[in-house]
């Protein structure tokens, strides 16, 4: 045991940071500025906005620390098998419907709020974005965020293209009374 958080950071080779996106960049910067030079395990999203995330990534790159981000879909064997079997061309799709915990229990949480790193895209969709990038679907053709207001976005619909042809349609509804998950496509 050590006497303080600072003492723990001094002897650590890895730090797990599992806090809300508003706090995470500040902690990471503080640890690096305090002399930490090891590996970070970061929670997603890593910051409140894409701009802040880019700033944090640039700061970490200049500091020569290493990091991993918790994209749990990347570690599900069945999804990996599916992605590796996708043919070139055709239409692929992912449909994910559920009632998010914060909606089901009427919780006033940062996970509801887009500007704090929550919402359907920044909290749930980011898993799907990581999968699509890994599979080569990097070109965004269409994206729509739908919600009761601009900060409580509940549904995301998007279409991505692959440079070798084909497209991938995404629908995530975090305020659905039905629970449903489907990966499907032509030629799979």
C-alpha positions as CSV (number, residue, x, y, z in Angstrom):
1,X,0.0,0.0,0.0
2,X,1.0,3.6,-0.6
3,X,0.0,6.8,1.1
4,X,-1.5,8.7,-1.9
5,X,-2.7,8.5,-5.4
6,X,0.4,10.4,-6.5
7,X,2.6,7.7,-4.8
8,X,0.7,5.0,-6.6
9,X,1.1,6.7,-10.0
10,X,4.9,6.9,-9.4
11,X,5.3,3.2,-9.1
12,X,2.6,2.1,-11.6
13,X,3.4,0.7,-15.1
14,X,-0.3,0.7,-16.1
15,X,-3.2,2.9,-15.1
16,X,-6.9,2.1,-15.7
17,X,-8.9,5.2,-16.1
18,X,-12.7,4.5,-15.8
19,X,-14.4,7.8,-15.3
20,X,-16.8,10.0,-17.2
21,X,-15.6,11.6,-20.4
22,X,-15.5,15.1,-18.8
23,X,-12.9,14.0,-16.2
24,X,-10.8,11.5,-18.2
25,X,-8.6,13.9,-20.2
26,X,-7.8,16.0,-17.1
27,X,-6.7,12.8,-15.2
28,X,-4.6,11.5,-18.0
29,X,-2.9,14.9,-18.5
30,X,-2.3,15.1,-14.7
31,X,-0.7,11.7,-14.6
32,X,1.5,12.3,-17.6
33,X,2.6,15.8,-16.3
34,X,3.4,14.1,-13.0
35,X,5.8,11.8,-14.7
36,X,3.8,8.7,-15.7
37,X,5.2,7.1,-18.9
38,X,3.5,3.7,-19.0
39,X,0.2,2.3,-20.5
40,X,-3.3,3.6,-20.0
41,X,-6.5,1.6,-20.3
42,X,-9.1,4.3,-21.2
43,X,-12.9,4.2,-21.1
44,X,-14.8,5.2,-24.2
45,X,-15.5,7.9,-25.2
46,X,-12.2,9.3,-24.2
47,X,-13.4,12.8,-24.0
48,X,-16.6,15.0,-24.3
49,X,-16.0,16.0,-27.9
50,X,-14.1,14.8,-30.9
51,X,-11.9,18.0,-30.7
52,X,-11.0,17.3,-27.0
53,X,-10.4,13.6,-27.9
54,X,-8.0,14.7,-30.7
55,X,-6.2,17.0,-28.3
56,X,-5.8,14.3,-25.7
57,X,-4.5,11.8,-28.4
58,X,-2.0,14.3,-29.6
59,X,-0.8,15.0,-26.1
60,X,-0.4,11.3,-25.3
61,X,1.5,10.8,-28.6
62,X,3.9,13.6,-27.8
63,X,4.3,12.1,-24.3
64,X,5.2,8.6,-25.7
65,X,2.7,6.8,-23.4
66,X,0.7,3.9,-24.8
67,X,-3.0,3.3,-24.4
68,X,-5.9,1.0,-25.2
69,X,-9.6,2.0,-25.4
70,X,-12.4,-0.3,-24.2
71,X,-14.3,-1.2,-27.4
72,X,-15.9,-4.4,-26.2
73,X,-17.4,-5.4,-29.6
74,X,-13.9,-5.8,-31.0
75,X,-13.4,-8.7,-28.5
76,X,-16.5,-10.8,-29.3
77,X,-15.5,-13.8,-31.3
78,X,-18.7,-14.1,-33.3
79,X,-18.5,-10.5,-34.5
80,X,-14.9,-10.9,-35.5
81,X,-15.8,-14.0,-37.5
82,X,-18.6,-12.1,-39.2
83,X,-16.4,-9.1,-40.1
84,X,-13.7,-11.4,-41.5
85,X,-16.3,-13.2,-43.7
86,X,-17.7,-10.0,-45.3
87,X,-17.6,-10.1,-49.1
88,X,-16.6,-7.1,-51.2
89,X,-19.8,-5.3,-52.4
90,X,-23.4,-5.8,-51.3
91,X,-25.2,-4.3,-48.4
92,X,-24.4,-5.2,-44.9
93,X,-26.3,-4.1,-41.8
94,X,-26.3,-3.9,-38.1
95,X,-29.5,-3.2,-36.2
96,X,-29.3,-2.8,-32.4
97,X,-32.4,-1.9,-30.4
98,X,-32.6,-1.7,-26.6
99,X,-33.8,0.5,-23.7
100,X,-30.7,2.1,-22.2
101,X,-30.5,1.8,-18.4
102,X,-30.6,5.6,-17.9
103,X,-33.8,5.8,-19.9
104,X,-35.5,2.7,-18.4
105,X,-34.8,4.0,-14.9
106,X,-35.3,7.7,-15.6
107,X,-31.8,8.5,-14.4
108,X,-30.4,12.0,-14.8
109,X,-27.0,10.9,-15.9
110,X,-24.2,12.1,-18.2
111,X,-24.9,9.0,-20.3
112,X,-28.0,10.7,-21.6
113,X,-26.3,13.9,-22.7
114,X,-24.5,14.2,-26.0
115,X,-22.4,17.3,-24.9
116,X,-21.0,15.2,-22.0
117,X,-19.9,12.3,-24.1
118,X,-23.1,10.3,-23.7
119,X,-26.0,9.7,-26.0
120,X,-26.6,7.0,-28.6
121,X,-23.6,7.9,-30.8
122,X,-20.9,8.8,-28.3
123,X,-21.7,6.1,-25.8
124,X,-23.0,3.2,-27.9
125,X,-22.3,4.0,-31.5
126,X,-18.6,4.3,-30.8
127,X,-18.4,0.5,-30.5
128,X,-19.9,0.1,-34.0
129,X,-17.6,2.8,-35.4
130,X,-14.6,0.8,-34.1
131,X,-15.9,-2.3,-35.8
132,X,-16.6,-0.6,-39.1
133,X,-13.1,1.0,-39.3
134,X,-11.6,-2.4,-38.6
135,X,-13.6,-3.9,-41.5
136,X,-12.6,-1.0,-43.8
137,X,-16.0,0.9,-43.9
138,X,-14.4,4.3,-43.3
139,X,-16.4,6.5,-45.7
140,X,-19.5,8.0,-44.1
141,X,-22.3,8.5,-46.7
142,X,-25.2,9.4,-44.4
143,X,-25.7,10.0,-40.7
144,X,-28.8,11.0,-38.7
145,X,-29.1,11.5,-35.0
146,X,-32.7,11.5,-33.6
147,X,-33.9,12.4,-30.1
148,X,-36.3,14.4,-28.0
149,X,-33.9,17.3,-28.1
150,X,-30.4,18.0,-29.3
151,X,-28.8,16.8,-26.1
152,X,-30.7,13.6,-25.5
153,X,-30.1,11.8,-28.8
154,X,-31.6,8.3,-28.7
155,X,-31.4,6.9,-32.2
156,X,-28.5,6.8,-34.8
157,X,-29.0,5.8,-38.4
158,X,-25.9,5.8,-40.8
159,X,-24.6,4.4,-44.0
160,X,-20.9,3.7,-44.5
161,X,-19.0,2.7,-47.7
162,X,-16.0,0.4,-48.3
163,X,-13.4,1.6,-50.8
164,X,-13.7,-1.8,-52.6
165,X,-17.5,-1.4,-53.0
166,X,-20.4,-2.2,-50.8
167,X,-22.1,-0.4,-48.0
168,X,-22.9,-0.9,-44.3
169,X,-26.2,0.4,-42.8
170,X,-26.3,1.0,-39.1
171,X,-29.4,1.5,-36.9
172,X,-29.0,1.9,-33.1
173,X,-32.0,2.8,-31.1
174,X,-31.3,3.2,-27.3
175,X,-34.9,4.1,-26.5
176,X,-36.7,1.1,-27.9
177,X,-39.2,-1.0,-26.1
178,X,-38.0,-4.0,-28.1
179,X,-34.6,-5.6,-27.6
180,X,-33.0,-6.8,-30.8
181,X,-29.5,-7.3,-32.2
182,X,-28.8,-8.3,-35.8
183,X,-25.8,-8.4,-38.1
184,X,-26.8,-9.4,-41.6
185,X,-25.7,-9.0,-45.2
186,X,-25.5,-10.1,-48.7
187,X,-23.2,-13.0,-49.3
188,X,-22.6,-13.8,-45.7
